[in-house]
Amino acid sequence: MTEKLLQYLWNFKIFKSFDFTDVEGNPLEVIDFGRWNFDSGPDFLYGKIRCNGLVIAGNIELHVKSSDWVFHHHSGNPEFDNVILHVVFLHDVDIAELTEKNIPTLELKAYIDENLLQKYESLLNESQFIPCEKIFDSQKIPFHFFENALLRKLDEKSLEIDEALKKETNDYEAVLFQKLAYAFGLKVNAPIFRQIAEGLDYTVVNKVRQNRTQLEALFYGISGWLDQPFDEQMHVWKREFEFLKTKFHLTPVRIMPKFSKLRPPNFPTIRFSQLASLYSGNQNLFSKLMTAKNATELYCIFENIAASSYWNNHFNFGKLSSVTNEKKLTKDFVDIVLLNAVLPLRYTYYKNSEEAISDEILDVYRQISAEKNTVIAGWKKLKLPVENALHSQGLLFHYQNFCEKKACLQCGIGLQLMKK
């Protein structure tokens, strides 16, 4: 038994019976179990009990053992002056201070199912995909579980975006560029692409975006790839970068993305060129992304985005490839960009002005395919429906914030399983 589990059982009233008697044998009725307090002071506020014919209102303190009252230094602490009930799992000692004030002590050991304690202990000790895998029941998923999980994720992402907006003096287009760069970098290069984007003054990007060659030169030059040109196209990019460097007083910072552990279509050379294509081909990109009515219109914005013709037979500078094809954005990649950059920013942009934005955003997630990874595969084995990105994004958030941390007591699914 832990104090956290005891508070959990008290909050959700998970007991074999409610015919409570205090340690003196007096009948004790809990009229109101109180409000769980996560700040300093008693564990539950505004409780109400009936004991010895009197109805008393006040706060309730919980401990694993009665002696914890002393060990936690509650004696003499004014925050605990209004405690009306001391609830413990095991009563091991009388507390003189409580006895003098006629504050009853309730021992819960006999009211808690031992099977429940064993179940909780097994959850903490499990090393499977999720702690509750052996007792998982897909029928115990709470109503609107996926929607609530995804909205919590969007709220977290929105806080990050709000911080970025503060740094960029509320320039949404600059933040969009940073978020898109992060998404285009994928897992390996996302932090590096974001660092490059944050290091660039967005006004420079905005001024050169109509010239795709210059925009590519800007990305490649900052990455340190143009110092020693291998062919004529590299000479063109180098010449353009030197011009931009002089015109805009760019700092000589070199941030080199990685190629290792990447398939050639995901090389940073290709992704930078595709990002340049997206910006050069959409002068009102932010407006288009924010006003698209559904997923179909969003896909249309990315439909013809491809790396420049140089990359049709290259994956890296100066090295011809035996395979020649146009390096267009795939639907799977566009899904990643929408999920990681566009939709969180859109949610943030409209959340304070459009009441229906949550429903609209969730509907777009329903129109996007579910991700395919080991976590989603694990959920599917548990017979959970993963039909679209609303499901997969909600499950990924839940897994990262509850299952990996074994926060079973804060989990809506865990609550249903514990009650089972």
Residue pairs with C-beta under 8 A, 6 or more apart in sequence:
1 64
1 89
1 90
1 117
2 64
3 62
3 63
3 64
3 68
4 409
5 117
5 120
5 409
6 62
6 63
6 64
6 87
6 89
6 108
7 36
7 43
7 44
7 62
8 14
8 409
9 15
9 108
9 112
9 116
10 33
10 43
10 44
10 60
10 62
10 87
10 108
11 33
11 36
11 44
12 415
12 418
12 419
13 33
14 112
14 116
14 418
14 419
15 108
15 111
15 112
16 111
16 112
16 113
17 111
18 30
18 111
19 27
20 27
20 28
20 29
20 30
20 106
20 111
21 27
21 28
22 28
22 51
22 104
22 105
22 106
23 91
23 104
23 105
23 106
23 107
24 104
26 51
26 52
26 104
27 51
28 49
28 50
28 51
28 85
28 104
28 106
29 49
29 50
29 51
30 47
30 48
30 49
30 85
31 48
31 49
31 50
31 55
32 46
32 47
32 48
32 57
33 44
33 47
33 60
34 44
34 45
34 46
34 47
34 48
34 59
34 60
35 44
35 45
35 46
36 43
36 44
37 43
37 44
37 45
37 59
40 79
41 59
41 79
41 80
42 59
42 60
42 61
42 79
42 80
42 82
42 83
43 60
43 61
43 62
44 59
44 60
44 61
44 62
45 59
46 57
46 58
46 59
47 57
47 58
47 59
47 60
47 84
47 85
48 55
48 56
48 57
49 55
49 56
49 84
49 85
49 104
50 56
51 104
56 84
57 84
58 82
58 83
58 84
58 85
59 80
59 82
59 83
59 84
60 83
60 84
60 85
60 86
60 87
61 69
61 74
61 80
61 83
61 85
61 86
61 87
62 87
62 88
63 69
63 72
63 86
63 87
63 88
63 89
64 88
64 89
64 90
65 88
65 89
65 90
65 91
65 92
65 93
66 86
66 88
66 90
66 91
66 92
66 93
66 94
66 95
66 105
67 92
67 93
67 95
68 88
69 75
69 86
69 95
69 97
69 98
70 95
74 80
75 95
75 97
83 98
83 103
84 103
85 103
85 104
85 105
85 106
86 95
86 98
86 103
86 104
86 105
86 106
87 105
87 106
87 108
88 105
88 106
88 107
88 108
89 107
89 108
89 109
89 112
90 107
90 109
91 105
91 107
94 105
95 105
98 105
116 418
119 135
119 417
119 418
120 408
120 418
122 134
123 131
123 132
123 406
123 408
123 414
124 131
124 406
124 408
126 132
126 133
126 134
128 134
129 378
129 381
129 382
129 403
130 136
130 378
130 382
130 399
130 403
131 403
131 406
131 408
132 408
132 413
132 414
132 417
133 382
135 417
135 420
136 382
136 413
136 417
137 416
137 417
137 420
138 382
138 383
138 384
140 413
140 416
140 417
140 420
141 384
141 413
141 416
142 148
142 412
142 413
142 416
145 394
145 398
145 412
145 413
146 390
146 391
146 394
146 395
147 362
147 390
147 394
148 394
148 412
149 393
149 394
149 395
149 397
149 398
150 362
150 365
150 390
150 393
150 394
150 397
151 358
151 362
152 397
152 401
153 393
153 394
153 397
154 343
154 344
154 347
154 361
157 344
157 347
157 348
158 344
158 347
158 348
158 351
161 175
161 179
161 344
161 345
161 348
162 348
164 175
164 178
164 179
165 171
165 172
165 175
168 174
168 175
168 202
171 202
172 286
172 345
172 349
173 202
173 206
173 285
173 286
174 202
175 345
176 285
176 286
176 289
176 341
176 345
177 197
177 202
177 205
177 279
178 194
178 197
178 198
179 340
179 341
179 342
179 344
179 345
180 197
180 275
180 278
180 337
180 341
180 342
181 193
181 194
181 196
181 197
181 275
182 190
182 191
182 193
182 194
182 197
182 340
182 341
183 190
183 336
183 337
183 340
183 341
184 193
184 271
184 272
184 274
184 275
184 337
185 191
185 192
185 193
185 194
185 257
185 268
185 271
186 262
186 266
186 271
186 336
188 258
188 260
188 261
188 262
188 266
189 257
189 258
189 262
189 268
189 271
192 255
192 256
192 257
192 258
192 268
193 257
193 268
193 271
195 255
196 219
196 222
196 223
196 255
196 257
199 222
199 251
199 253
199 255
200 218
200 222
201 248
204 218
204 244
204 248
204 250
205 215
205 218
205 279
207 248
208 214
208 215
208 218
208 244
209 215
209 279
209 280
209 283
210 280
210 283
211 280
212 276
212 277
212 280
212 281
212 308
213 236
213 237
213 240
213 308
214 240
214 243
214 244
215 276
215 279
215 280
216 237
216 272
216 273
216 276
216 308
217 226
217 236
217 237
217 238
217 240
217 241
217 244
218 241
218 244
219 272
219 275
219 276
220 226
220 237
220 241
220 269
220 272
221 237
221 238
221 241
221 242
221 244
221 245
222 250
222 253
222 254
222 255
223 254
223 255
223 256
223 257
223 268
223 272
224 254
224 255
224 256
225 256
225 269
225 317
226 234
226 237
226 238
226 241
227 238
229 235
229 237
229 238
230 317
230 318
231 317
231 318
233 310
234 317
234 318
244 250
245 252
257 268
258 268
259 267
259 268
259 316
262 268
264 270
264 315
264 321
265 315
265 327
267 315
267 316
269 311
269 314
269 315
269 316
269 317
270 307
270 311
270 315
270 327
273 307
273 308
273 310
273 311
273 327
274 305
274 306
274 307
274 327
274 329
276 308
277 305
277 306
277 307
277 308
278 285
278 302
278 305
279 285
281 304
281 305
282 288
282 301
285 301
288 301
289 298
289 301
289 342
289 345
289 346
290 346
290 349
290 350
292 298
292 300
292 301
294 363
294 364
294 367
295 338
295 364
295 367
295 368
296 367
298 338
298 342
298 364
299 331
299 334
302 329
302 334
302 337
304 328
305 328
305 329
306 326
306 327
306 328
306 329
307 326
307 327
311 327
312 324
312 325
312 326
312 327
313 320
313 321
313 323
313 324
314 320
314 321
315 321
329 337
331 369
332 369
335 368
335 369
335 371
335 389
338 364
338 368
339 365
339 368
339 371
339 389
339 393
343 361
343 364
343 365
346 357
346 361
347 357
347 358
347 361
350 357
351 357
351 358
354 360
362 390
365 388
365 389
365 390
365 393
366 388
366 389
366 390
367 388
368 388
368 389
369 388
369 389
370 376
370 386
370 387
370 388
370 389
370 391
370 392
371 389
371 392
371 393
371 396
375 395
375 396
375 399
376 386
376 392
376 395
376 396
378 399
379 386
379 395
379 399
380 386
384 391
384 395
385 391
386 392
386 395
398 411
398 413
401 407
402 408
402 410
402 411
402 414
403 411
408 414
408 418
